[in-house]
Amino acid sequence: MHQAVSAAISIGFFGLAYAMVLYLISVGLSVTLGLMGVVNLAHGAFAMFGGYAVTELMARAGLPFWAALTGGVVLVAAGGAVLERVLYRRLYGGDELDQVLLTIGLVFISLAAARFGFGTLDQVFHPPAALAGTITIAGRSFPTYRSFLILCGAGLVALLWLAVDRTRFGAMLRAAVDNPRMAEAVGIDTGRLFAISFALGSGLAALGGGLGAEILPISPAYPVQYLVDFLTVVAVGGAGSIRGPFLAALLLGISQTAFLYFWPAAGSFFIDALTLGLLMWRPRGLVPAA
């Protein structure tokens, strides 16, 4: 009995930490895909470059973790704003196949750029000293950094829910997506709004890539290796929703950890079967966007 309880606690904790990393990255994709209508398959590349920026700024520039994380998010968000202005803006309201082809091309470019600039090996990530080691809760020891990830994810879902569902900015964004001409007629600058939203989604991806580098190692294959995971979280949770991907990340993160713990050889099969069953039950996701 004691071993079963101990295993359940371990699965719950590590699955929750993994789920938070999935959410931190996937929620940015939910914003661009669901609210802006952009099939951005290159979203993982923004997370990858966020991770590279954090690890490189810490290792080569000697910046502390918090400064490197802030710098990485700002750099990737600025790069996302430039790409939105130069490339993505041309495809708003266009054919989904064109969006897929463009973003897949960006994925291949990012793979080549990462190999050229950083090599083929995984980046080494060292948590800051304040978050290293373990903490003791109810007589059990848990990694401090992963506990921090759990708190970050919980805080971020609350902030994003308030920002998108309960603010004027979120209302303007939804209005601009539903009817751009009417939104412009009432004084909404849709071009500026979409640029800010895309930069926000890119910055969130960079934040997740930087914070989650310990769980999802940063390497040139990152945008392809984890793309299915990010798309699964958004599809199961509901594109355009903030709470939906959070619930989906919790479900998939904890389930995958449990399956890998008890049956590693067949874990991926059961996760795929679970995803298929959920999408057949709720094709628009657990929490469809309003």
C-alpha positions as CSV (number, residue, x, y, z in Angstrom):
1,M,0.0,0.0,0.0
2,H,2.8,2.4,0.9
3,Q,4.6,1.7,-2.4
4,A,1.3,2.3,-4.4
5,V,0.8,5.7,-2.6
6,S,4.5,6.6,-3.1
7,A,4.2,5.8,-6.9
8,A,1.0,7.8,-7.2
9,I,2.6,10.8,-5.6
10,S,5.7,10.6,-7.8
11,I,3.6,10.1,-11.0
12,G,1.4,13.0,-10.0
13,F,4.3,15.4,-9.2
14,F,6.5,14.6,-12.2
15,G,3.5,14.4,-14.6
16,L,2.3,17.8,-13.3
17,A,5.7,19.4,-13.9
18,Y,5.8,17.9,-17.5
19,A,2.3,19.1,-18.1
20,M,3.2,22.7,-17.1
21,V,6.0,22.7,-19.7
22,L,3.6,21.5,-22.3
23,Y,1.2,24.1,-21.4
24,L,3.7,27.0,-21.2
25,I,4.6,26.3,-24.8
26,S,1.3,25.1,-26.3
27,V,-0.8,28.0,-25.0
28,G,1.1,30.4,-27.4
29,L,0.1,28.0,-30.2
30,S,-3.5,28.1,-29.0
31,V,-3.5,31.9,-29.2
32,T,-2.1,32.0,-32.8
33,L,-4.1,29.1,-34.1
34,G,-7.4,29.6,-32.4
35,L,-7.7,33.3,-31.9
36,M,-5.7,34.5,-35.0
37,G,-6.6,31.6,-37.4
38,V,-2.9,30.9,-38.3
39,V,-1.8,27.3,-38.7
40,N,1.7,28.0,-37.2
41,L,3.5,24.6,-37.4
42,A,6.7,26.5,-36.7
43,H,5.6,27.3,-33.2
44,G,8.1,24.8,-31.8
45,A,11.0,26.7,-33.4
46,F,10.2,29.8,-31.3
47,A,10.4,27.6,-28.2
48,M,13.6,26.1,-29.4
49,F,15.3,29.5,-30.0
50,G,14.0,30.6,-26.6
51,G,15.8,27.7,-25.0
52,Y,18.9,28.3,-27.0
53,A,18.9,32.0,-26.0
54,V,18.6,31.2,-22.3
55,T,21.3,28.6,-22.3
56,E,23.7,30.6,-24.4
57,L,23.2,33.9,-22.5
58,M,23.9,32.0,-19.2
59,A,26.9,30.0,-20.5
60,R,28.6,32.5,-22.8
61,A,27.5,35.9,-21.6
62,G,27.5,35.0,-18.0
63,L,24.0,36.4,-17.3
64,P,22.1,35.1,-14.3
65,F,19.1,32.8,-15.0
66,W,16.4,35.5,-14.7
67,A,18.2,38.0,-16.9
68,A,18.9,35.3,-19.5
69,L,15.2,34.1,-19.4
70,T,13.9,37.7,-19.8
71,G,16.4,38.4,-22.6
72,G,15.4,35.2,-24.4
73,V,11.7,35.9,-24.3
74,V,12.2,39.5,-25.5
75,L,14.5,38.4,-28.4
76,V,12.1,35.7,-29.6
77,A,9.1,37.9,-29.2
78,A,10.8,40.6,-31.2
79,G,11.7,38.1,-33.9
80,G,8.2,36.8,-34.0
81,A,6.9,40.4,-34.5
82,V,9.2,40.8,-37.4
83,L,8.2,37.5,-39.0
84,E,4.5,38.4,-38.5
85,R,5.1,41.7,-40.3
86,V,7.1,40.2,-43.2
87,L,5.6,36.7,-43.7
88,Y,2.6,35.7,-41.6
89,R,0.5,38.8,-42.3
90,R,0.3,37.9,-45.9
91,L,-1.6,34.7,-45.1
92,Y,-4.3,36.0,-42.7
93,G,-7.6,34.7,-43.9
94,G,-5.9,32.7,-46.6
95,D,-5.8,29.1,-47.5
96,E,-4.7,26.8,-44.7
97,L,-2.5,24.8,-47.1
98,D,-0.5,28.0,-47.8
99,Q,0.0,28.5,-44.1
100,V,1.1,24.9,-43.6
101,L,3.6,25.1,-46.4
102,L,5.1,28.4,-45.2
103,T,5.4,27.3,-41.6
104,I,6.9,23.9,-42.5
105,G,9.4,25.7,-44.6
106,L,10.3,27.9,-41.5
107,V,10.7,24.6,-39.5
108,F,13.3,23.3,-42.0
109,I,15.1,26.7,-42.0
110,S,15.2,26.7,-38.2
111,L,16.6,23.2,-38.1
112,A,19.4,24.1,-40.4
113,A,20.1,27.4,-38.6
114,A,20.2,25.6,-35.2
115,R,22.6,23.0,-36.5
116,F,24.9,25.6,-38.0
117,G,24.8,28.0,-35.0
118,F,24.8,25.6,-32.1
119,G,25.8,22.1,-33.3
120,T,23.9,18.9,-33.0
121,L,24.2,18.1,-29.3
122,D,21.6,18.8,-26.7
123,Q,22.2,22.1,-24.8
124,V,23.2,21.7,-21.2
125,F,20.8,23.5,-18.8
126,H,21.7,24.3,-15.2
127,P,18.9,25.7,-13.0
128,P,19.9,28.7,-10.9
129,A,21.4,27.9,-7.5
130,A,18.2,29.2,-5.7
131,L,16.2,26.5,-7.5
132,A,18.6,23.7,-7.3
133,G,18.4,20.7,-5.0
134,T,15.2,19.5,-3.3
135,I,12.5,20.7,-1.0
136,T,10.7,18.7,1.6
137,I,6.9,18.6,1.6
138,A,5.0,16.3,4.1
139,G,8.2,14.3,4.7
140,R,8.9,13.7,1.0
141,S,11.6,15.3,-1.1
142,F,10.8,17.0,-4.5
143,P,13.1,18.7,-7.0
144,T,12.9,22.4,-6.3
145,Y,13.1,23.5,-10.0
146,R,10.2,21.3,-11.0
147,S,8.1,22.6,-8.1
148,F,8.9,26.1,-9.4
149,L,7.6,25.0,-12.9
150,I,4.4,23.9,-11.4
151,L,3.9,27.2,-9.7
152,C,4.8,29.1,-12.9
153,G,2.2,27.2,-15.0
154,A,-0.5,27.7,-12.4
155,G,0.2,31.4,-12.2
156,L,0.4,31.8,-16.0
157,V,-2.9,30.1,-16.7
158,A,-4.6,32.6,-14.3
159,L,-3.0,35.6,-15.9
160,L,-3.7,34.6,-19.4
161,W,-7.3,33.7,-18.7
162,L,-7.8,37.2,-17.2
163,A,-5.9,38.8,-20.1
164,V,-7.8,37.1,-23.0
165,D,-11.2,36.4,-21.5
166,R,-11.7,39.3,-19.1
167,T,-10.0,42.4,-20.7
168,R,-10.7,44.8,-23.5
169,F,-7.6,43.5,-25.3
170,G,-9.0,40.0,-25.5
171,A,-12.4,41.3,-26.6
172,M,-10.8,43.4,-29.4
173,L,-8.7,40.4,-30.5
174,R,-11.8,38.1,-30.8
175,A,-13.7,40.8,-32.6
176,A,-10.8,41.4,-35.1
177,V,-10.6,37.6,-35.8
178,D,-14.4,37.2,-36.3
179,N,-14.9,40.3,-38.5
180,P,-11.8,42.3,-39.4
181,R,-13.6,44.9,-41.5
182,M,-16.2,45.7,-38.8
183,A,-13.4,45.8,-36.1
184,E,-11.5,48.4,-38.2
185,A,-14.7,50.3,-38.8
186,V,-15.1,50.8,-35.0
187,G,-11.5,52.0,-34.6
188,I,-9.6,48.8,-33.8
189,D,-6.1,48.7,-35.4
190,T,-6.2,45.1,-36.4
191,G,-2.7,45.1,-37.9
192,R,-1.2,46.3,-34.6
193,L,-3.4,44.0,-32.6
194,F,-2.3,40.9,-34.6
195,A,1.3,41.9,-34.4
196,I,1.1,42.2,-30.6
197,S,-0.8,38.9,-30.3
198,F,1.7,37.0,-32.5
199,A,4.6,38.5,-30.5
200,L,2.9,37.4,-27.3
201,G,2.4,33.8,-28.6
202,S,6.1,33.7,-29.7
203,G,7.2,35.0,-26.3
204,L,5.2,32.4,-24.5
205,A,6.8,29.7,-26.6
206,A,10.2,31.1,-25.7
207,L,9.3,31.2,-22.1
208,G,8.2,27.6,-22.2
209,G,11.3,26.5,-24.1
210,G,13.6,28.3,-21.7
211,L,11.9,27.2,-18.5
212,G,11.4,23.6,-19.7
213,A,14.9,23.0,-21.1
214,E,15.5,20.6,-18.2
215,I,12.5,18.4,-19.2
216,L,12.5,18.9,-23.0
217,P,16.2,19.2,-23.9
218,I,17.0,21.9,-26.5
219,S,18.4,20.5,-29.7
220,P,18.1,21.2,-33.5
221,A,15.4,18.5,-33.8
222,Y,13.2,20.2,-31.1
223,P,10.6,21.8,-33.5
224,V,9.9,18.4,-35.1
225,Q,10.4,16.2,-32.1
226,Y,7.8,17.8,-29.9
227,L,5.4,19.3,-32.5
228,V,2.9,16.5,-32.2
229,D,2.8,17.0,-28.4
230,F,2.1,20.7,-28.8
231,L,-0.6,20.2,-31.4
232,T,-2.2,17.4,-29.3
233,V,-2.5,19.7,-26.3
234,V,-4.1,22.5,-28.4
235,A,-6.4,20.1,-30.3
236,V,-7.6,18.2,-27.2
237,G,-7.9,21.4,-25.1
238,G,-9.5,23.5,-27.8
239,A,-7.8,26.0,-30.1
240,G,-8.3,29.6,-29.0
241,S,-9.0,28.6,-25.4
242,I,-6.7,29.4,-22.4
243,R,-8.2,26.9,-19.9
244,G,-8.7,24.1,-22.4
245,P,-5.0,23.5,-23.2
246,F,-4.3,23.7,-19.5
247,L,-6.7,20.8,-18.8
248,A,-5.4,18.9,-21.8
249,A,-1.8,19.3,-20.7
250,L,-2.6,18.1,-17.2
251,L,-4.4,15.0,-18.6
252,L,-1.8,14.1,-21.2
253,G,1.2,15.0,-19.0
254,I,0.1,12.9,-16.1
255,S,-1.2,10.1,-18.3
256,Q,2.0,9.8,-20.3
257,T,4.1,9.8,-17.1
258,A,1.9,7.0,-15.6
259,F,2.0,4.9,-18.8
260,L,5.8,5.3,-19.1
261,Y,6.2,4.4,-15.4
262,F,4.1,1.2,-15.6
263,W,4.4,0.1,-19.2
264,P,7.1,2.0,-21.1
265,A,7.0,-0.1,-24.2
266,A,3.3,0.6,-24.9
267,G,3.0,4.1,-23.3
268,S,2.9,6.0,-26.7
269,F,0.2,3.7,-28.0
270,F,-2.1,4.4,-25.1
271,I,-1.5,8.1,-25.3
272,D,-2.4,8.2,-29.0
273,A,-5.5,6.1,-28.3
274,L,-6.5,8.4,-25.5
275,T,-6.1,11.4,-27.8
276,L,-8.2,9.8,-30.5
277,G,-10.9,8.9,-28.1
278,L,-11.1,12.5,-26.6
279,L,-11.2,14.0,-30.1
280,M,-14.0,11.7,-31.2
281,W,-15.9,12.6,-28.0
282,R,-15.2,16.4,-28.2
283,P,-14.0,17.3,-31.8
284,R,-13.7,21.0,-30.9
285,G,-11.7,20.3,-27.7
286,L,-12.5,20.1,-24.0
287,V,-13.1,23.8,-23.7
288,P,-13.9,25.3,-27.2
289,A,-13.2,29.0,-27.6
290,A,-16.3,31.1,-27.3
